Amino acid sequence: MLAAQPPTAESDASGRPRRRSSWPILLAALCLSIPLHLALALWLSGILTAAPAPVRQAVLIDAALPGAEAAGPQEVDPGPREMPPSPMDLEPTTEAEVSWEQTSEPAAVQDATQSGDQTSLSTDAAGPAAPGAVSIGAGGGTGGVATSTFFGARGSGRRFAFILDKSGSMTNRGGGAVGPTKMDMALAELLRSVGSLPDFAQFRICLFDTSVQLFPDRGFAKARASELQRVQTWLQSAVASGGTTPQVAFEKVMGEPTPPDAIFFLTDGRIPPEDPAWIAQRVVVRGKTVPVHCIAFGDADAAQQLEPISKATGGQFRFVPLTGRRP
């Protein structure tokens, strides 16, 4: 008979079985769990993708124009650009556009003054512009081109020169024993003509006998209110005296670096016989002819000399009777 085996469970002193502690199991599970969770976290982080960083775009500019290397780097503005203004919004240019033609010698003046032919005293405008005359679009002040009239003669441009006789005969009265003198009438028309110019136009006045008086001394004055007031004051000192020699006046006006676009020339008497041809040649600058608009102030002999000058230079001619009335 086999002997009974003792129980395997541990027993305390009283013989009751002793319970085992659970801490070793928990510690073992914890040791297994921590590495497992770390591995899982690493795996999850590997499959997540970060948002891509913004990529800056580069623009490559190929300078294909000739001379681009010498011009240096150019700034590129990729933003929208404002459209340029329409031609109607543009400011007028600093200078009027002038179209010049080939100049011919002013033989018409020489022929008319030496042949003794009777020249018409018609008050109509001169015929077609002579070869070599300046051609300027008329506009009455539009498009940067002004139009001025002087005793019915009409000129266009931006710069106007007024060459007026102030010889002793200009003290005669146009209406006989009473009324204003020819000098008074000429200066009144001068102020009206200059005062009608737009403010972008320029003018110069030359009063002559055997000497000259100039306004301004050099160049041209703007047709503005302040200058017109100065002109009125300046004209008060004008005194008619002396002879009629316009060459020095034309020399002063045409001797400036910038010539006028039109000249108004008034005289009440005969000028030296060589002056018409000389004037027609003097107003040619670098192959370009400035129109000379001539006004014969009550003297038929003066008209015989002045009308050929206008025809040779492409200007207009006017004959003004001694009464001072416009034709």
DRENFI-897225 format. One line per field, with one value per residue (C-alpha): x, y, z; residue in one letter. Coordinates in pm, whole numbers, plus 50000, padded with zeros to 5 digits. Example, Ala and Ser with C-alpha at 12.3 -4.5 7.8 and 13.67 -1.06 7.14 Angstrom:
<pts>
u 51230|51367;
v 49550|49894;
w 50780|50714;
resn A|S;
</pts>
This chain:
<pts>
u 50000|50146|50197|50003|50193|50212|50025|50225|50072|50264|50105|50146|50210|49844|49836|49631|49760|49944|49828|50085|50147|50028|50298|50546|50285|50201|50565|50620|50319|50440|50784|50625|50376|50619|50839|50528|50373|50701|50730|50371|50430|50739|50550|50263|50498|50660|50341|50234|50349|50404|50252|50501|50673|50579|50804|50933|50909|51203|51160|51438|51467|51663|51786|51763|51766|52089|52281|52095|52422|52533|52203|52249|51986|51628|51358|51064|50724|50490|50194|49930|50020|49795|49703|49855|49618|49448|49587|49300|49433|49791|49937|50037|50401|50668|50698|50452|50515|50634|50669|50926|50973|51266|51356|51399|51565|51325|51355|50997|51095|51386|51176|50886|51096|51322|51090|50851|50542|50227|50146|49785|49668|49411|49322|49270|49513|49824|49823|49955|50257|50580|50828|51020|50754|50682|50360|50195|49852|49612|49403|49319|49491|49415|49670|49950|49929|49797|49652|49689|49554|49698|49502|49340|49662|49658|49957|49991|50250|50370|50614|50508|50721|50567|50792|50625|50732|50761|50916|50815|50540|50351|50254|50015|49649|49472|49142|49280|49304|49131|49134|49407|49749|49868|50096|49797|49603|49899|49969|49600|49585|49911|49768|49452|49650|49888|49604|49412|49696|49657|49887|50110|50204|50501|50559|50823|50775|51026|50954|51191|51290|51665|51705|51501|51313|51260|51024|51159|51526|51607|51396|51018|50763|50475|50130|50014|49834|50145|50343|50057|50051|50424|50375|50116|50352|50643|50447|50370|50734|50725|50781|50750|51052|51332|51341|51222|51501|51370|51689|51817|51478|51477|51839|51745|51443|51609|51937|51791|51879|51509|51337|50968|50705|50544|50633|50390|50562|50393|50519|50352|50621|50877|51173|51521|51496|51737|51545|51267|51510|51733|51438|51319|51665|51719|51410|51553|51715|51882|51683|51352|51154|50955|50635|50632|50279|50311|50079|50110|49970|49807|50090|50049|50423|50495|50247|50448|50744|50570|50340|50628|50789|50475|50446|50811|50794|50447|50290|49979|49960|49717|49671|49517|49368|49462|49126|49249|48955|49027|48997;
v 50000|50320|50598|50920|51201|51531|51819|52031|52361|52558|52571|52805|52694|52623|52388|52614|52666|53000|53230|53337|53714|53867|54138|53922|53866|54236|54329|54077|54206|54562|54470|54314|54601|54893|54768|54669|55016|55186|54974|55054|55429|55418|55230|55478|55775|55622|55606|55968|56230|56595|56870|56979|57310|57589|57589|57923|57952|58098|58292|58261|58565|58523|58864|58808|59172|59312|59509|59351|59261|59625|59745|59558|59370|59469|59472|59246|59341|59040|59243|59404|59722|60024|60087|60405|60696|60740|61004|61233|61247|61324|61667|61871|61836|62112|62183|62196|61939|62125|61976|62144|62116|62183|62552|62738|63071|63366|63471|63597|63884|63987|63972|64168|64444|64499|64442|64722|64502|64634|64413|64359|64531|64262|64201|63831|63578|63514|63219|62869|62852|62911|62622|62588|62753|62608|62407|62416|62272|62544|62476|62802|62678|62305|62028|62257|62482|62838|63065|63444|63717|64064|64309|64010|63816|63474|63281|62951|62797|62832|63125|63454|63758|64101|64344|64687|65014|65303|65555|65921|65874|65652|65970|66060|66018|65747|65934|66274|66565|66381|66031|65797|65792|65500|65413|65403|65175|64943|64905|64849|64567|64430|64406|64242|63986|63897|63892|63635|63380|63072|63063|62792|63018|63257|63594|63859|64224|64432|64801|64950|65270|65311|65130|64865|64813|64452|64276|64063|64142|63778|63484|63477|63565|63341|63465|63493|63766|63879|63918|64101|64356|64407|64454|64727|64913|64868|65000|65324|65421|65367|65691|65709|65875|65811|65631|65292|65031|64684|64484|64528|64417|64094|64033|64056|63828|63566|63578|63381|63010|62924|63107|63204|62994|63303|63671|63963|64256|64598|64920|65233|65337|65222|65026|65020|64850|64573|64477|64257|64006|64023|63957|63658|63506|63594|63406|63080|62888|62553|62517|62609|62921|63115|63266|63647|63792|64150|64441|64755|65032|65278|65317|65170|65199|64991|64731|64687|64577|64377|64147|63969|63899|63722|63521|63416|63297|63141|63417|63630|63992|64261|64622|64846|65177|65500|65501|65209|64991|64627|64504;
w 50000|49882|50127|50070|49893|50077|49916|49667|49770|50014|50350|50631|50981|51043|50747|50517|50159|50104|49809|49547|49478|49134|49108|48914|48644|48619|48592|48318|48123|48162|48033|47725|47669|47670|47382|47187|47215|47127|46815|46720|46762|46543|46275|46276|46254|45949|45746|45820|45560|45638|45420|45150|45203|44956|44652|44524|44151|43967|43642|43391|43161|42844|42720|42348|42238|42096|42351|42644|42811|42806|42942|43270|43472|43420|43684|43610|43741|43713|43838|43616|43434|43375|43014|42864|42811|42478|42237|42332|42692|42607|42683|42383|42283|42389|42007|41709|41438|41129|40783|40561|40188|39961|39944|39618|39565|39605|39243|39239|39466|39251|38935|39080|39234|38932|38638|38733|38687|38854|39150|39242|39558|39618|39978|39921|40061|39860|39625|39701|39926|39747|39718|40039|40255|40593|40614|40955|41029|41139|41444|41618|41931|41908|41905|42021|41712|41745|41478|41489|41262|41208|40993|40820|40749|40914|41046|41231|41462|41819|41790|41628|41549|41489|41300|41295|41133|41379|41142|41145|40886|41130|41320|41037|41116|40923|40899|40799|41040|41323|41459|41574|41413|41208|41499|41735|41503|41448|41821|41901|41645|41781|42134|42001|41802|42084|42337|42131|42139|42363|42663|42516|42222|42226|42066|42004|41903|41707|41643|41386|41213|41163|41498|41680|42004|42113|42351|42501|42455|42379|42271|42296|42565|42669|42570|42931|43121|43308|42983|42811|43092|43050|42674|42730|42961|42719|42420|42601|42551|42173|41980|41600|41438|41192|40858|40732|40731|40824|40764|41119|41255|41053|41153|41520|41488|41266|41460|41753|41791|41748|41460|41463|41291|41134|41090|41057|40885|40870|40712|40579|40331|40082|40206|40042|39700|39795|40110|39960|39809|40117|40351|40148|40174|40541|40657|40519|40804|40737|40415|40579|40499|40759|40609|40611|40622|40492|40561|40349|40567|40332|40079|39730|39662|39972|39850|39530|39742|40014|39820|39640|39979|40096|39777|39784|40146|40142|40353|40306|40192|40306|40198|40466|40348|40521|40696|40900|40804|40752|40392;
resn M|L|A|A|Q|P|P|T|A|E|S|D|A|S|G|R|P|R|R|R|S|S|W|P|I|L|L|A|A|L|C|L|S|I|P|L|H|L|A|L|A|L|W|L|S|G|I|L|T|A|A|P|A|P|V|R|Q|A|V|L|I|D|A|A|L|P|G|A|E|A|A|G|P|Q|E|V|D|P|G|P|R|E|M|P|P|S|P|M|D|L|E|P|T|T|E|A|E|V|S|W|E|Q|T|S|E|P|A|A|V|Q|D|A|T|Q|S|G|D|Q|T|S|L|S|T|D|A|A|G|P|A|A|P|G|A|V|S|I|G|A|G|G|G|T|G|G|V|A|T|S|T|F|F|G|A|R|G|S|G|R|R|F|A|F|I|L|D|K|S|G|S|M|T|N|R|G|G|G|A|V|G|P|T|K|M|D|M|A|L|A|E|L|L|R|S|V|G|S|L|P|D|F|A|Q|F|R|I|C|L|F|D|T|S|V|Q|L|F|P|D|R|G|F|A|K|A|R|A|S|E|L|Q|R|V|Q|T|W|L|Q|S|A|V|A|S|G|G|T|T|P|Q|V|A|F|E|K|V|M|G|E|P|T|P|P|D|A|I|F|F|L|T|D|G|R|I|P|P|E|D|P|A|W|I|A|Q|R|V|V|V|R|G|K|T|V|P|V|H|C|I|A|F|G|D|A|D|A|A|Q|Q|L|E|P|I|S|K|A|T|G|G|Q|F|R|F|V|P|L|T|G|R|R|P;
</pts>
